[in-house]
Amino acid sequence: MPTILLKKSDTPGSVPGTANLTNLAGGVEVAVNTADKRVYSMTSASAVIELGTNPSSLTLSGGTANGVLYLNGSKVLTSGSALVFDGTTVLTTPRINITNTGIGATFSSSGGSGMRVYGSSGTNQWDVYLNGANIRFSDNTGGGVVKIDTGAVIDGNLGIGTASPSKKLDIRTNVVGESALMLISNDNTSGTGGSPTVASIEFASAGVAKASIAAAVYGNDWLSFRTGSNTERMRLTSSVLSTDSSISVGIGTASPAAKLHVSNGSNSDSGDFTAFVFGGTDATNSRTGSIIKGTSTPYNTIFRYQNNTGTTTGSLIFQNGSTPQATLDSSGNLGLGVTPSAWIDYKALQTTGASFIGYSDGASNNQAQVVANAYFTTGSAWKYIYTDHASRYMQYDGEHRWYTAPSGTINTAISFTQAMTLDASGNLFCGGTTGSSRLNLQTTTNSSTDSNYITLYNAGENVGHINWINGNGDLARITGTKTGAGASANDGILTFSTALDSVLGERGRFTAGGYFKASNTGGYDNATGPYHELLNNDASDAVVLVTHFGATNPLGIGVAFTAASPDDNTQYFLRCADSTTARCFIYSDGDLANHDGVYGTISDERLKQDIVDAPSQWNDLKAVRFRKYRMKTDVEANPDAPALLGVVAQELEQTSPGLIDEHPNEDGTTTKTVKSSILLMKAAVALQEAMARIEQLEAKVAALEAK
């Protein structure tokens, strides 16, 4: 196609030659003499012609008034009525075609009141035209697609995808998955400083922005919701939904009472309301967790974890950082700082090494237990949680029970021993489960090396009491206390006290040496002396009354020296003394001595009957053989033991058997004794007889001497 070039000259009177009007491409040029204000060109015959001159305007001969000047197909500058411009309005008759290779479009009037855009083949047309009071955009079928009402846009409705917009902007699409609205930033690169390009929708009142929705693209994509002076209130990124710290979020309510308030949208309760569900969406395999507000009394909050069939599985875990602090398993057992063990039958609250558990069959079997290092699991077995000792405390059937177990290995079976029981009647059993007393102390063996039954310990003091008290005060007391100083500072004594006239006082004690002392006043001859004491200051009352009330073979007081045989008059079996001096002794050799040398016999006539004179004892006494001898036991103790004077029981028994008694010994033998006092009485009777005979002889002698 020929090319038109424009040349100029500033020299007055200069006329271009043909060479100046021919360009390198063989086309025609136009030359302008700016000094003369003349325009030159060249004909097809290479003749230079002047197109015109006008000091202030250019006037062409021929053409169309207001026609737009252009080169026609013959390369002739011309104009026409198809495109006119009067300085204000551009008009086309009937249309303007704009084409390019393979692509084209045509602008034409539509019904004389609009423009039509065509494709290169004249199809796929779109009209933009006035239709009555509206501007209408339509496709090649003539159907309305977008409509803007008359008047200012702010007062009208704009429909995109609908011919009947119901709002100021009504955008519709009938294509599934098609976007109804797209906002595109002109900048497809990052903004200043690497910040993302932002596209936004603003909501304003009287030209002042009140709120906006902004989206960041080509960077860290996000969607931002803003109010007030462009203050961001909420942001949604590809992984996070965040709000401003002052925002409260209401779901189901326009008046949230907290940072997040989920409501069922009703002021009345009607069935359970699930506020949150989290988990998978696979109806076959997923497991979900949920938070449910119970809407019937007592309006519980329910945390639930379940599988697709609704069966509760897994655990509800509360963590501090990555460390679980509480775990509620699917069996309803709660672990604080630990994962609950595999409990069965019981419901457990478990901590590190210890658990509180409960059980009920809904009838008579109701239990509460505190358990250390043990859990109850499959096979109805107690097992160790750790390798250590284990114990249990149980409340059951009105009783309190304590169980112990030796150290065992983790997850092995435990054999508990019921060590102590407080029954429903208030009786306490230690070491067993039988007895009828308030306190029952038992052992499984009768070995002398068993542990103590009761130990009273006071680390800081020297006194420990066992008291008996009723509603009126103290009744009795046993007290353990220490005594002494230095090496014996921890010598202990045990005292016994009773209340008399509401006054608690000591009545007896065991000394550190094991000596027992008893007194009605609490006073002793020597409180620490190495002997037993029994004291009484009550007038006319005995200190000790020893009574044997058995009907068979009764015995009285026995005094024995089991490690010595003094057999003298220095050591004694019995010593009797008053406040002045000793009055009577029974010495270790058996001798009896008293202060006055008097030995009495109960001889009151009122106590006797069948009283007659004693027969002659002359022959009996003449038959007594008095002997000199030594006792074998005396010789064993002392080879030089002195000889004694007396009788032999077996010899005396031949003439006077009534003077002999026989007593059993501990070894089964018997020992004969002599009734020495009766022998003396027989001797006295014989002496009377001798005196009578002497007196008779004296009388005869006197008679003979008188002759």
For each residue, the residues with C-beta under 8 A, 3 or more apart:
1:
2: 25 26 27 28 75
3: 23 25 27
4: 27 28 29 30 71 75
5: 23 27 29 30
6: 29 30 31 32
7: 16 20 29 30 31 32
8: 31 32 33 34
9: 14 16 31 32 33 34 35
10: 33 34 35
11: 14 33 35
12: 33 35 36
13: 33 35 36
14: 9 11 33 35 36
15: 33 40 48
16: 7 9 20 21 31 40 48
17: 20 21 48
18: 21 22 42 46 48
19: 22
20: 7 16 17 29 31
21: 16 17 18 28 29 30 31 40 41 42 48
22: 18 19 26 27 28 29 42
23: 3 5 26 27 28 29
24:
25: 2 3
26: 2 22 23
27: 2 3 4 5 22 23 75
28: 2 4 21 22 23 41 42 75
29: 4 5 6 7 20 21 22 23 41 42
30: 4 5 6 7 21 39 40 41 51
31: 6 7 8 9 16 20 21 39 40 41
32: 6 7 8 9 38 39 40
33: 8 9 10 11 12 13 14 15 36 37 38 39 40
34: 8 9 10 37
35: 9 10 11 12 13 14
36: 12 13 14 33 53
37: 33 34 53 54 55
38: 32 33 50 52 53
39: 30 31 32 33 50 51 52 53 58
40: 15 16 21 30 31 32 33 48 49 50 51
41: 21 28 29 30 31 48 49 51
42: 18 21 22 28 29 46 47 48 49
43: 46 47 49
44:
45:
46: 18 42 43
47: 42 43
48: 15 16 17 18 21 40 41 42
49: 40 41 42 43
50: 38 39 40 53
51: 30 39 40 41 60
52: 38 39 58 59 60 61
53: 36 37 38 39 50
54: 37 57 58 59
55: 37
56:
57: 54
58: 39 52 54
59: 52 54
60: 51 52 63 69 77 79
61: 52
62: 78
63: 60 67 69 78 79 80
64: 67 79 80 81 84
65: 84
66: 84 85 86
67: 63 64 79 80 81 83 84
68: 79 83 84 85
69: 60 63 77 78 79
70: 77 78 79 83
71: 4 75 76 77 78
72: 75 76 78
73:
74:
75: 2 4 27 28 71 72
76: 71 72
77: 60 69 70 71
78: 62 63 69 70 71 72
79: 60 63 64 67 68 69 70
80: 63 64 67 83
81: 64 67 84 93
82: 92 93 94 96
83: 67 68 70 80 90 91 92 96
84: 64 65 66 67 68 81 90 91 93
85: 66 68 89 90 91
86: 66 89
87:
88:
89: 85 86
90: 83 84 85
91: 83 84 85
92: 82 83 95 96 107 108 109
93: 81 82 84
94: 82 108 109
95: 92 106 107 108 109 116
96: 82 83 92 106 107 108
97: 104 105 106
98: 104 105 106 107
99: 103 104 105 120
100: 103 104
101:
102: 120
103: 99 100 120
104: 97 98 99 100 118 119 120 121
105: 97 98 99 117 118 119 120
106: 95 96 97 98 116 117 118 122
107: 92 95 96 98 115 116 117
108: 92 94 95 96 115 116 118
109: 92 94 95 112 113 114 115 116 129
110: 113 114 115 116 127 128 129
111: 114 129
112: 109
113: 109 110 129 130 131
114: 109 110 111 127 128 129 130 136
115: 107 108 109 110 127 128 129
116: 95 106 107 108 109 110 125 126 127 128 129
117: 105 106 107 125 126 127 128
118: 104 105 106 108 121 122 123 124 125
119: 104 105 122 123 124 125
120: 99 102 103 104 105
121: 104 118
122: 106 118 119 125
123: 118 119 140
124: 118 119 140
125: 116 117 118 119 122 139 140
126: 116 117 137 138 139 140
127: 110 114 115 116 117 136 137 138 142
128: 110 114 115 116 117 135 136 137
129: 109 110 111 113 114 115 116 135 136
130: 113 114 134 135 136
131: 113 134 135 136
132:
133: 149 150
134: 130 131 147 148 149 150
135: 128 129 130 131 147 148
136: 114 127 128 129 130 131 144 146 147
137: 126 127 128 144 145 146 147
138: 126 127 141 142 143 144 145
139: 125 126 142 143 145
140: 123 124 125 126
141: 138
142: 127 138 139
143: 138 139 163
144: 136 137 138 147 163
145: 137 138 139 160 161 163
146: 136 137 158 159 160 161
147: 134 135 136 137 144 157 158 159 162 163 164 165
148: 134 135 153 156 157 158 159
149: 133 134 155 156 157
150: 133 134 156
151: 155 156
152: 155 156
153: 148 156 158
154: 168
155: 149 151 152
156: 148 149 150 151 152 153 168
157: 147 148 149 165 166 167 168 169 170
158: 146 147 148 153 165 168 169 170
159: 146 147 148 162 163 164 165 170 171 172
160: 145 146 165 169 170 171 172 180 181
161: 145 146 170 171 172 173 174 180
162: 147 159 165 170 172
163: 143 144 145 147 159
164: 147 159 170
165: 147 157 158 159 160 162 168 169 170
166: 157 170
167: 157 170
168: 154 156 157 158 165
169: 157 158 160 165
170: 157 158 159 160 161 162 164 165 166 167
171: 159 160 161 180 181
172: 159 160 161 162 180
173: 161 178 179 180
174: 161
175: 178
176:
177:
178: 173 175
179: 173 182
180: 160 161 171 172 173
181: 160 171
182: 179
183: 199 200 201 215
184: 199
185: 188 197 198 199 217 218
186:
187: 191 197 218
188: 185 197 217 218
189: 197 218
190: 194 195 196 197 218 219
191: 187 194 195 196 197 198 219
192: 195
193:
194: 190 191 219
195: 190 191 192 219
196: 190 191 216 217 218 219 220 221 222
197: 185 187 188 189 190 191 216 217 218 219
198: 185 191 214 215 216 217
199: 183 184 185 214 215 217
200: 183 212 213 214 215
201: 183 212 213 214
202: 209 211 212
203: 209 210 211 212
204: 207 208 209 210
205: 208 210
206:
207: 204
208: 204 205
209: 202 203 204 212 230
210: 203 204 205 227 228
211: 202 203 225 226 227 228
212: 200 201 202 203 209 225 226 230
213: 200 201 223 224 225 226
214: 198 199 200 201 223 224 226
215: 183 198 199 200 221 222 223 224
216: 196 197 198 219 220 221 222 223 224
217: 185 188 196 197 198 199 221
218: 185 187 188 189 190 196 197
219: 190 191 194 195 196 197 216
220: 196 216 237
221: 196 215 216 217 237 238
222: 196 215 216 235 236 237 238
223: 213 214 215 216 235 236 237
224: 213 214 215 216 232 234 235 236
225: 211 212 213 232 233 234 235
226: 211 212 213 214 230 231 232 233
227: 210 211 231 233
228: 210 211 231
229:
230: 209 212 226
231: 226 227 228 244
232: 224 225 226 235 244
233: 225 226 227 243 244 247
234: 224 225 241 242 243 244 247
235: 222 223 224 225 232 240 241 242 243
236: 222 223 224 240 241
237: 220 221 222 223 240 241
238: 221 222
239:
240: 235 236 237
241: 234 235 236 237
242: 234 235
243: 233 234 235 247 249
244: 231 232 233 234 247
245:
246:
247: 233 234 243 244 259
248: 256 257 258 259 260 261
249: 243 256 259 260 261
250: 253 254 255 256 261 263
251: 260 261 262 263 275
252: 262 263 264 265
253: 250 256 257 261 262 263 265
254: 250
255: 250
256: 248 249 250 253 259 260 261
257: 248 253 261
258: 248 261
259: 247 248 249 256
260: 248 249 251 256
261: 248 249 250 251 253 256 257 258
262: 251 252 253 275 276
263: 250 251 252 253 266
264: 252 273 293 295
265: 252 253
266: 263 269 270
267:
268:
269: 266 273 295 296 299
270: 266 295
271: 295 296
272: 292 293 294 295 296 302
273: 264 269 292 293 295
274: 277 290 291 292 293
275: 251 262 291 292 293
276: 262 290 291
277: 274 288 289 290
278: 288 289 290
279: 286 287 288 289
280: 285 286 287 288
281: 286
282: 285 286 308
283: 286 308
284: 308
285: 280 282 308
286: 279 280 281 282 283 307 308
287: 279 280 305 306 307 308 313 314
288: 277 278 279 280 305 306
289: 277 278 279 303 304 305 316
290: 274 276 277 278 302 303 304 305 306
291: 274 275 276 301 302 303 304
292: 272 273 274 275 301 302 303 304
293: 264 272 273 274 275 299 300 301 302
294: 272 298 299 300 301 302
295: 264 269 270 271 272 273 299
296: 269 271 272 299
297:
298: 294
299: 269 293 294 295 296
300: 293 294
301: 291 292 293 294
302: 272 290 291 292 293 294
303: 289 290 291 292 316
304: 289 290 291 292 312
305: 287 288 289 290 312 313 314 315 316 330
306: 287 288 290 309 310 311 312 313
307: 286 287 310 311 313
308: 282 283 284 285 286 287
309: 306
310: 306 307
311: 306 307
312: 304 305 306 330
313: 287 305 306 307 330
314: 287 305 330
315: 305 327 328 329 330 339
316: 289 303 305 327 328
317: 324 326 327 328
318: 324 325 326 327
319: 322 323 324 325
320: 323 325
321:
322: 319
323: 319 320
324: 317 318 319 327 337 339
325: 318 319 320 336 337
326: 317 318 334 335 336 337
327: 315 316 317 318 324 334 335 338 339 340
328: 315 316 317 332 333 334 335
329: 315 332 333 334 335 339 340
330: 305 312 313 314 315
331: 340 343 344 347
332: 328 329 347
333: 328 329 340 341 343 347 348 349 350
334: 326 327 328 329 340 348 349 350
335: 326 327 328 329 338 339 340 350 351
336: 325 326 349 350 351
337: 324 325 326 351 352
338: 327 335 350 351 352
339: 315 324 327 329 335
340: 327 329 331 333 334 335 343 348 350
341: 333 348 350 355 375 377 385
342: 375 377 378
343: 331 333 340 346 347 348 350 357 375 376 377
344: 331 376 377 378
345: 359 376 380
346: 343 357 358 359 367 369 376
347: 331 332 333 343 357 358 359
348: 333 334 340 341 343 355 356 357 375
349: 333 334 336 355 356 357
350: 333 334 335 336 338 340 341 343 354 355 375
351: 335 336 337 338 354 355
352: 337 338
353: 372 373 385 386 388
354: 350 351 370 371 372 373
355: 341 348 349 350 351 370 371 374 375
356: 348 349 368 369 370 371
357: 343 346 347 348 349 367 368 369 371 376
358: 346 347 367 368 369
359: 345 346 347 365 366 367
360: 365 366 367
361: 364 365 366
362:
363:
364: 361 397
365: 359 360 361 396
366: 359 360 361 396
367: 346 357 358 359 360 394 395 396
368: 356 357 358 394 395 396
369: 346 356 357 358 392 393 394 395
370: 354 355 356 392 393
371: 354 355 356 357 374 375 390 391 392 393
372: 353 354 389 390 391 392
373: 353 354 384 385 386 388 389 390 391
374: 355 371 382 383 384 385 390 391 392 405 414
375: 341 342 343 348 350 355 371 382 383 385
376: 343 344 345 346 357 380 381 382 383
377: 341 342 343 344 381 383
378: 342 344 381
379:
380: 345 376
381: 376 377 378 413 414
382: 374 375 376 390 392 405 413 414 416
383: 374 375 376 377 411 412 413 414
384: 373 374 387 388 390 408 409 410 411 412 414
385: 341 353 373 374 375 410
386: 353 373 410
387: 384 407 408 409 410
388: 353 373 384 407 408
389: 372 373 404 405 406 407 408
390: 371 372 373 374 382 384 404 405 408 414 416
391: 371 372 373 374 402 403 404 405
392: 369 370 371 372 374 382 401 402 403 416
393: 369 370 371 400 401 402 403
394: 367 368 369 399 400 401 402 403
395: 367 368 369 399 400 401
396: 365 366 367 368 399 401
397: 364 424
398: 423 424
399: 394 395 396 421 422 423 424
400: 393 394 395 421 422
401: 392 393 394 395 396 418 420 421 422
402: 391 392 393 394 418 419 420 421
403: 391 392 393 394 416 417 418 419
404: 389 390 391 416 417 419
405: 374 382 389 390 391 408 414 415 416 417
406: 389
407: 387 388 389
408: 384 387 388 389 390 405 412 413 414
409: 384 387 412
410: 384 385 386 387
411: 383 384
412: 383 384 408 409
413: 381 382 383 408
414: 374 381 382 383 384 390 405 408
415: 405
416: 382 390 392 403 404 405
417: 403 404 405
418: 401 402 403 421 433
419: 402 403 404 430 431
420: 401 402 428 429 430 431
421: 399 400 401 402 418 428 429 433
422: 399 400 401 426 427 428 429
423: 398 399 426 427 429
424: 397 398 399
425:
426: 422 423 438
427: 422 423 435 436 437 438 439 440
428: 420 421 422 438 439 440
429: 420 421 422 423 432 433 434 435 440 442
430: 419 420 439 440 441 442 453
431: 419 420 441 442 443 444
432: 429 435 440 442 443 444
433: 418 421 429
434: 429 440 442
435: 427 429 432 440 442
436: 427 440
437: 427 440
438: 426 427 428
439: 427 428 430
440: 427 428 429 430 432 434 435 436 437
441: 430 431 453 454
442: 429 430 431 432 434 435
443: 431 432 446 450 453
444: 431 432
445: 450
446: 443 450
447: 450
448:
449:
450: 443 445 446 447
451:
452: 455
453: 430 441 443
454: 441
455: 452
456: 464 466 480
457: 464
458: 461 462 463 464
459:
460:
461: 458 464
462: 458 481 482
463: 458 479 480 481
464: 456 457 458 461 479 480 481
465: 477 478 479 480
466: 456 477 478 479
467: 474 476 477
468: 474 475 476 477
469: 473 474 475
470: 473 475
471:
472: 502
473: 469 470 499 502
474: 467 468 469 477 499 504
475: 468 469 470 498 499
476: 467 468 496 497 498 499 504
477: 465 466 467 468 474 496 497 504
478: 465 466 494 495 496 497
479: 463 464 465 466 494 495 497
480: 456 463 464 465 492 493 494
481: 462 463 464 492 493 495
482: 462 489 490 491 492 493
483: 488 491 492 493 512 528
484: 488 489 490 491 512
485: 488 489
486: 489
487:
488: 483 484 485 491 512
489: 482 484 485 486
490: 482 484
491: 482 483 484 488 512
492: 480 481 482 483 512
493: 480 481 482 483 509 510 511 512
494: 478 479 480 509 510
495: 478 479 481 506 508 509
496: 476 477 478 506 507 508 509
497: 476 477 478 479 504 505 506 507
498: 475 476 504 505 507
499: 473 474 475 476 502 503 504 505
500: 503 505
501:
502: 472 473 499
503: 499 500
504: 474 476 477 497 498 499
505: 497 498 499 500 521 522
506: 495 496 497 509 519 522
507: 496 497 498 518 519 520 522
508: 495 496 516 517 518 519
509: 493 494 495 496 506 516 517 527
510: 493 494 514 515 516 517
511: 493 514 515 516 517 527 528 529
512: 483 484 488 491 492 493 528
513: 528 530
514: 510 511
515: 510 511 529 530 531 532 533
516: 508 509 510 511 532 533
517: 508 509 510 511 524 527 532 533 534 535
518: 507 508 533 534 535
519: 506 507 508 522 523 524 533 534 535 536
520: 507 535 536 537 538
521: 505 535 537
522: 505 506 507 519
523: 519 535
524: 517 519 527 529 533 535
525: 529 533 535
526: 529 531 533
527: 509 511 517 524
528: 483 511 512 513
529: 511 515 524 525 526 533
530: 513 515
531: 515 526
532: 515 516 517
533: 515 516 517 518 519 524 525 526 529
534: 517 518 519 543 544
535: 517 518 519 520 521 523 524 525 543
536: 519 520 541 542 543
537: 520 521
538: 520 541
539:
540:
541: 536 538
542: 536 545
543: 534 535 536
544: 534
545: 542
546: 556 557
547:
548: 554 555 556
549: 554
550: 553 554
551: 554
552:
553: 550
554: 548 549 550 551
555: 548 558
556: 546 548
557: 546
558: 555
559: 573 574
560:
561: 564 565 566 571 588
562:
563:
564: 561 571
565: 561 588 633 637
566: 561 570 571 588 589
567: 588 589 633 634 637 638 641
568: 571 587 588 589
569: 585 587 588 589 591 593
570: 566 587 588
571: 561 564 566 568 587 588
572: 575 585 586 587 588
573: 559 586 587 588
574: 559 584 585 586
575: 572 582 584 585
576: 582 583 584 585
577: 581 582 583
578: 581 583
579:
580:
581: 577 578 595
582: 575 576 577 585 595
583: 576 577 578 594 595
584: 574 575 576 592 593 594 595
585: 569 572 574 575 576 582 591 592 593 594
586: 572 573 574 590 591 592
587: 568 569 570 571 572 573 590 591 592 593
588: 561 565 566 567 568 569 570 571 572 573
589: 566 567 568 569
590: 586 587
591: 569 585 586 587
592: 584 585 586 587 599
593: 569 584 585 587
594: 583 584 585 597 598 599
595: 581 582 583 584
596:
597: 594
598: 594
599: 592 594
600:
601: 677
602: 607
603: 607 608
604: 607 608
605: 608 611
606:
607: 602 603 604
608: 603 604 605 611
609:
610:
611: 605 608
612:
613:
614: 617 685
615:
616: 619 685 686 689
617: 614 620 621 682 683 685 686 689
618: 621 622 686 689 690
619: 616 622 623
620: 617 623 624 655 656 682 686
621: 617 618 624 682 683 686
622: 618 619 686
623: 619 620 654 655 656
624: 620 621 647 652 655 656 679
625: 647 648 651 652
626: 645 646 647
627: 645 646 647 648 651
628: 643 644 645
629: 643 644 646 648
630: 634 635 641 642 643 644
631: 634 635 641 644
632: 635 636
633: 565 567 636 637
634: 567 630 631 637 638 641
635: 630 631 632 638 639 641
636: 632 633
637: 565 567 633 634 641
638: 567 634 635 641
639: 635
640:
641: 567 630 631 634 635 637 638
642: 630
643: 628 629 630
644: 628 629 630 631
645: 626 627 628
646: 626 627 629 674
647: 624 625 626 627 651 652 674 679
648: 625 627 629 651 652
649: 652 653 660 672 673 674
650: 653 654 672
651: 625 627 647 648 654
652: 624 625 647 648 649 655 656 659 660 674 679
653: 649 650 656 657 659 660 672
654: 623 650 651 657
655: 620 623 624 652
656: 620 623 624 652 653 659 660 679 682
657: 653 654 660
658: 675 678
659: 652 653 656 674 675 678 679 682
660: 649 652 653 656 657 672 673 674 675
661: 672 673 674 675
662: 670 671 672 673
663: 670 671 672 673
664: 668 669 670
665: 668 669 670 671
666:
667:
668: 664 665
669: 664 665
670: 662 663 664 665
671: 662 663 665
672: 649 650 653 660 661 662 663
673: 649 660 661 662 663
674: 646 647 649 652 659 660 661 679
675: 658 659 660 661 678 679
676: 679 680
677: 601 680 681
678: 658 659 675 681 682
679: 624 647 652 656 659 674 675 676 682 683
680: 676 677 683 684
681: 677 678 684 685
682: 617 620 621 656 659 678 679 685 686
683: 617 621 679 680 686 687
684: 680 681 687 688
685: 614 616 617 681 682 688 689
686: 616 617 618 620 621 622 682 683 689 690
687: 683 684 690 691
688: 684 685 691 692
689: 616 617 618 685 686 692 693
690: 618 686 687 693 694
691: 687 688 694 695
692: 688 689 695 696
693: 689 690 696 697
694: 690 691 697 698
695: 691 692 698 699
696: 692 693 699 700
697: 693 694 700 701
698: 694 695 701 702
699: 695 696 702 703
700: 696 697 703 704
701: 697 698 704 705
702: 698 699 705 706
703: 699 700 706 707
704: 700 701 707
705: 701 702
706: 702 703
707: 703 704
